[in-house]
């Protein structure tokens, strides 16, 4: 085979482009979302006083935190799907939801309190939070791992953990509309524990599913 023929052969091999990771991730999440929604409306549902609760800034803060987590983790997941990427150069995005939550805690601390801090931290729905968020996140995590398989992450366990954070953020957004515990202290404690659990599952699964 001469040089020109070799060049044409290589060019033909590279002409194929797999489905972009971002598109694959989006389609996979859209396919899994109805499962999580069904779980939410079957087992939980929106809190009865949601219209009144919308006047509480701390109720709205929950959605700011969970959506910021989902969006930032999605961006980091897509970045990590490339073999040359590293968490150190893009992982600062994950500080955004933490910063929002820290601001919310500071704001609550400066307000005159009628309920003791430990009561606000423990809340009334900690057990439900610990079980509902991971349960609703599992279909989304499976979909996210499927979508990220279209890429080539150099650190599959880390990519899986970030995918777990994204899935937990989406599931927590659903759960936040049901949860009657609006204190940022509650969110910082129980939402974080639930997210950590999903991230650990994502790391375990990603180390196997995303390896190439």
C-alpha positions in Angstrom: 0.0 0.0 0.0 1.5 3.4 -1.0 1.4 6.5 1.2 -1.6 8.1 -0.6 -3.7 5.0 -0.1 -2.7 4.7 3.5 -3.8 8.4 4.1 -7.1 7.7 2.4 -7.7 4.6 4.5 -6.9 6.4 7.8 -9.2 9.3 6.7 -12.0 6.8 6.0 -11.6 5.2 9.4 -11.9 8.6 11.1 -14.9 9.6 9.1 -17.2 7.8 11.5 -18.2 9.9 14.5 -19.9 8.2 17.4 -22.9 9.9 19.1 -21.6 13.0 21.0 -21.4 12.3 24.7 -23.6 15.3 25.6 -26.4 14.2 23.3 -26.1 10.6 24.5 -26.2 11.7 28.1 -29.2 14.0 27.5 -31.2 11.3 25.7 -30.4 8.7 28.4 -31.5 11.0 31.2 -34.7 11.9 29.3 -35.5 8.2 28.9 -34.9 7.5 32.7 -36.7 10.6 34.0 -40.2 9.1 33.7 -39.2 6.3 36.0 -38.0 8.7 38.7 -41.1 10.9 38.2 -43.3 7.8 38.6 -41.6 6.9 41.8 -42.0 10.5 43.1 -45.7 10.9 42.4 -46.5 7.3 43.5 -44.7 7.4 46.8 -44.3 11.1 47.7 -46.0 13.8 45.8 -45.7 17.6 46.1 -46.2 19.0 49.6 -49.8 20.3 50.2 -48.7 23.8 51.1 -46.4 24.3 48.2 -48.0 27.6 47.1 -47.5 29.1 50.6 -44.0 27.6 50.9 -42.9 29.4 47.7 -43.0 32.6 49.7 -40.3 31.2 52.0 -36.8 32.0 50.6 -35.3 28.9 52.2 -37.8 26.7 50.3 -36.6 28.3 47.1 -33.0 27.9 48.2 -33.3 24.2 48.2 -34.0 24.2 44.5 -31.1 26.6 43.8 -28.7 24.2 45.6 -30.0 21.0 44.0 -30.2 22.4 40.5 -26.7 24.0 40.9 -25.4 20.6 41.9 -27.1 18.8 39.0 -25.9 21.3 36.4 -22.3 21.7 37.7 -21.9 17.9 38.0 -23.3 17.4 34.5 -20.7 19.9 33.2 -17.9 18.1 35.0 -19.1 14.7 33.9 -19.0 15.7 30.3 -15.5 17.2 30.8 -14.3 14.0 32.4 -15.6 11.9 29.6 -12.6 12.9 27.6 -9.4 10.9 28.1 -7.1 13.9 28.5 -9.2 15.6 31.2 -8.6 15.8 34.9 -10.8 16.8 37.8 -8.3 19.3 39.2 -8.8 21.7 36.2 -12.6 21.7 36.2 -13.8 20.4 39.5 -14.2 23.9 41.0 -17.6 23.9 39.4 -18.7 21.6 42.2 -18.1 24.4 44.7 -21.0 26.4 43.3 -23.8 24.5 45.1 -21.7 24.4 48.2 -21.3 28.2 48.1 -25.0 28.7 47.6 -25.7 26.5 50.6 -23.1 28.2 52.8 -24.7 31.5 52.0 -28.1 30.1 52.9 -26.8 28.8 56.2 -25.2 32.2 57.0 -28.4 34.0 56.2 -30.4 31.7 58.4 -28.0 32.1 61.3 -28.4 35.9 61.1 -32.2 35.7 61.5 -33.9 35.7 64.9 -34.5 32.0 65.6 -37.6 30.5 67.3 -36.7 26.9 66.6 -33.5 25.4 68.2 -30.7 24.7 65.7 -30.6 20.9 66.4 -34.4 20.7 65.7 -33.8 22.5 62.3 -30.9 20.3 61.5 -32.6 17.0 62.3 -36.0 18.0 60.9 -38.9 15.6 60.5 -38.1 13.9 57.2 -34.5 12.8 57.6 -35.3 9.1 57.1 -37.4 9.8 54.0 -34.7 12.0 52.6 -32.1 9.3 53.1 -34.1 6.7 51.2 -36.1 8.8 48.6 -33.2 10.7 47.0 -31.0 7.6 46.4 -34.0 5.6 45.2 -35.1 8.2 42.7 -31.5 8.8 41.6 -30.8 5.1 40.6 -32.6 5.2 37.2 -30.9 8.5 36.5 -27.5 7.2 37.5 -27.9 4.1 35.3 -28.8 6.4 32.4 -25.9 8.7 33.1 -23.4 5.9 33.1 -24.8 4.6 29.8 -24.5 8.1 28.2 -20.9 8.6 29.5 -19.9 5.2 28.0 -19.9 7.0 24.7 -16.8 8.9 25.9 -13.5 7.6 27.2 -12.9 8.9 30.8 -9.4 8.4 32.0 -10.6 8.0 35.6 -13.8 6.0 35.4 -14.4 5.8 39.2 -14.2 9.6 39.5 -16.4 10.1 36.4 -18.9 7.6 38.0 -18.9 9.5 41.3 -19.6 12.8 39.6 -22.4 11.2 37.6 -23.8 10.0 40.9 -23.7 13.6 42.2 -25.6 14.8 39.1 -28.2 12.1 39.5 -28.6 12.9 43.2 -29.0 16.6 42.3 -31.8 15.8 39.9 -33.5 13.4 42.4 -33.1 15.9 45.2 -34.8 18.6 43.1 -37.8 16.4 42.9 -37.7 15.5 46.6 -37.3 19.2 47.6 -40.9 19.9 46.4 -42.1 17.2 48.8 -39.9 17.9 51.8 -41.3 20.2 54.5 -37.9 20.8 56.1 -36.7 24.0 54.5 -33.8 24.8 56.8 -30.4 25.1 55.0 -29.0 23.1 57.9 -31.2 20.2 57.1 -30.3 20.4 53.4 -26.6 20.6 54.3 -26.8 17.5 56.4 -29.3 15.0 55.0 -29.3 16.0 51.3 -25.5 15.8 51.4 -25.4 12.4 53.0 -27.9 11.1 50.4 -25.8 12.6 47.6 -22.6 11.1 49.1 -24.3 7.7 49.1 -25.3 8.0 45.4 -21.8 9.3 44.5 -20.2 6.2 46.2 -22.5 3.9 44.2 -21.6 5.8 41.1 -17.9 5.5 41.8 -18.2 1.7 42.3 -20.3 1.2 39.2 -18.3 3.7 37.1 -15.0 1.9 37.8 -16.5 -1.1 36.0 -18.9 0.3 33.5 -16.9 3.3 32.2 -13.5 1.4 31.9 -12.2 1.2 28.4 
